[in-house]
Amino acid sequence: MEKTGRLKLSNGEARVDGTLLARKGAADPLGAAADFMTNLGLRDGQCVTVTGESGTVGDKAVLFVDSAKAADETLCGGAPAGVTAERVAALAPASTRSPVSPAKKKGRKAKAKSANGPNGKSTKKTEKRTAGKRPKGLKKKPQKRRS
């Protein structure tokens, strides 16, 4: 039997989409399965594929795992490894913003008028106003003192 799903490691047990994993012949079959998965480098929340046969340990239904490997995330719904539904809910914003209405988009501020005329060309008025003035940013040169 082969099963693909999210690995859940907690309390010394390993589960794949709710199916409890175990190792045959181990003194602690449930703990051995969790150690087996960890030793393979598989992490909690990762998408995995396990193979083995169905059985029971005590009164619990288990999958006696023979092999396991990481699986493509798209096989488990595409959520990134380590992201659980609880984590997604915790990160979601408390409220979402409403879209901007078209009426609000129209109320844009007008551009500041420039000293120049239309098309950025200077006019006679602006030439008179700025005649003899130093452009902004240029400082007056210090004059030499006469002794």
N, C-alpha and C positions, 0 to 999 in steps of 0.2 A: 504494500500500500504506500502511496506517495501523497504527501500533503504540503501545500504551499500556503503560507500566511505570515502574520506578524508574530515574532517571538516575544514572549513575556517571561521575564526572569524575576521571580520574587519569592521570598520565604523558602529558599532552597529548592524551589520547584521550577520546572520549565514547561511552558505551554505554547502551542502554536494555534492561534485563533480559538483558544478555549480548550483544546485537546491536551490533556496532561501527558507529558512524555516520561518514559522510564527506560532503564537499561536492564536487560535480562541478566540474571546470574549475579547481580551486585547485592551486597549486604543491605545497602540503602538505595533501591532502584530509582526513586524519585530524585534524590540528591545527586546520584551518579549521572543522571540525564542532564541535570543543570550544569554539573561540572564538565560534562562532555561537550555541551554547547559552548560554554565559556572557553574551554581549551581550544576549540576550533576557531576562536576569534569572533564568534557571533555575539552581537550586543542586543540588549533589551530594545524592543521597538523595531528591529531590523526585519526586513522581508527575507524569509528563509524557505527552503524546501527540505523536508525530512522524509526519509523512507524507513519503513519498518512494518511490523505486524501488530494488529489489534490484540489486546488482552486485558487482564485485570491484575491489580495489586491490591490485595485485601478486598474491599468492596468498591474500589474506584476503577472505572474504565480508563485504560491508558493506551498509548501507542508506544510499543517497544522500539525505540529508534536504533537503526543500524548505521545510518549515515545522515549527514546534514551539510548543507551549503547555503551560502548567501544567494538570494534570488533577485531578479530584476524587480525594481520598485513598481513597475507598471502592473505586475502580477498581483500586487497587494493594494491596488487602488491608487498608486502613484504618489502617496504622501511621502515626504522625505523620511529617511531613517531617524528614529528617535522621537518623531512627532506623533503624539497620541491625541485622541479626541479631547482629552482633558486639557492638554497643553494648548491646543488650538483655541479652545473656548476661553482659556485664561488670557490669551494674547489678543483676542478679538476686542475691538473698541466697545465701550459701554453703549454708545449711540453712534449712529452714522450720520454724516452730514447730508442735508438735502441738496439736490442739484440746484445750481444758480438759475433763477427764473430769467426768461428773455428780457423782462422789463428792467431787471437790475443790470444786465449787460449793456443796455443802451445808455445808461446814465454815466458815461465815462467823462472824466475831466478833460477840459479843452487844453491844448498845448499852450505853453507860455509863448507870448508873442516875442519875436526877435526884434532887434533894433534895425535890422535890414528890412527891405521891402519884400514884395512877393518874389518867389523863386530864389531867395537868398541874395539878391542883388542889392547893393546899396542905393539909396535914393539921395536926392539933393538935400533933403532934410537931415538925414543921418550923417551926410558928409559935413554939414554945417555944425551939427552938434559935436562931432568927434574931431573937428579940425583943431590941431594944435595940442591935442591930448595924447598922453602917453598910453599905450595899450596896457591893459591889466597885466600884472605880473612883472612888468619891467620897472626897476627901481631907478630913481634919479641917481646919476653918478655923483660921487662926492667931488667937490671942487677943491682945487689946491689952494692952500693959504698963502697969501703974499706976506712976505716979511718986511 
